[in-house]
Amino acid sequence: MAHLAQLKIPATYMRGGTSKGVFFNLTDLPPAAQVAGAARDALLLRVIGSPDPYGKQTDGMGGATSSTSKTVILAKSSQVDHDVDYLFGQVAIDKPFVDWSGNCGNLTAAVGSFAISSGLVDDSRIPENGVCTVRIWQANINKTIIAHVPMTNGQVQETGDFELDGVTFPAAEVPVEFVDPADGEGAIFPTGNLVDQLEVPGVGTFKATMINAGIPTIFLNAAEIGYSGTELQDVINNDEAALARFETIRAYGAVQMGLISDINEAAARQHTPKVAFVAPGTDYLSSSGKQVLAQQIDLNVRALSMGKLHHAMMGTAAVAIGTAAAIPGTLVNLAAGSGERDSVTFGHPSGTLTVGAQAQQQDGQWQVLKVGMSRSARVLMEGWVRVPAH
């Protein structure tokens, strides 16, 4: 029996924020994978090593967590006044599907760097030294993101002294701005309410702020679901009953947000919405052993991604947190001490993060103009990724 050789596809393995992913230039993919569909999904699944019933992704580039089971496809932008089109695929670990329903905010910091290094940004826009402003079109959600990438001697600067909780080593700071991050119709609150009663059969009824900014997110009060808001990963992720409850809450919340029409559809939409729980700022010991003090933060937030508690905070969820914190009356705002604010510092399992947001009320509706935060990014490996030809 003849066996086909492996395909050899140019790729770059990058860290962006607290995530890692395999980056591709669209034109480097096999023709069948240059368009959306089964061929593209099958290729990315094999690249990452999914589906893996062992949950380890040993035979692929994935790292067996939601933060490391990610793929990015970039192309010269088709949009006016943008440099690069950014398409993000969240690859399931133990199931055979790629979720295209949302963005990855963390990897956005790496998008700008890759776009410059790959020739997707016009030379006229790249300074020899200083900062290159990369205009990103986020193709999953049709939104604009601006990445400010430092340049030294004509090259992307990746090293520096900026420290990001959840990332072990310092690197160059990359400020990222999410412009008008609510959904296409501007409905920040899909239900029309700052706080809803979310009824979850068999689990309970909870106050919930359901917001669509950065990524659809369901915020709950930690105390209402039996938590303090200072939990680390193992407390949640080693509790199968807790994970099942969160998934049920997520499914019913997705229906109430209008993202799906039936709870059974949630299984095929794992990336969105996210579920997070909030509590007033309290002292706790982070996963690295770093002491986080109540006076350093406005509130504590813990968030789940792809069915597990995240080790830090998803960038898109941070956009949702910053937006909700800026709007008086949301659960996030109330946990942070209420009132008007244009930035918030929150505690997460790995430490703290500060997010700025510009929100305003117009004709009785809330709008968020821009949300910003600083991340960092670094190329880990570049060359070719190989997958069996079939």
Secondary structure, 3 states (H helix, E strand, C coil): CCCCCEEEEEEEEEEECCEEEEEEEHHHCCHHHCCCCHHHHHHHHHHHCCCCCCCCCCCCCCCCCCCCCEEEEEEECCCCCCCEEEEEEEECCCCCCEECCCCCHHHHHHHHHHHHHCCCCCHHHCCCCEEEEEEEEECCCCEEEEEEEEEECCEECCCCCECCCCCCCCECCEEEEEECCECCCCCCCCCCCCCEEEEECCCEEEEEEEEEECCEEEEEEHHHHCCCCCCCHHHHHCCHHHHHHHHHHHHHHHHHCCCCCCHHHHHHCCCCCEEEEEEECCCEECCCCCEECHHHCCEEEEEEECCEECCCCCHHHHHHHHHHHCCCCCHHHHHCCCCCCCEEEEEECCEEEEEEEEEEEECCEEEEEEEEEEECEEEEEEEEEEEECC
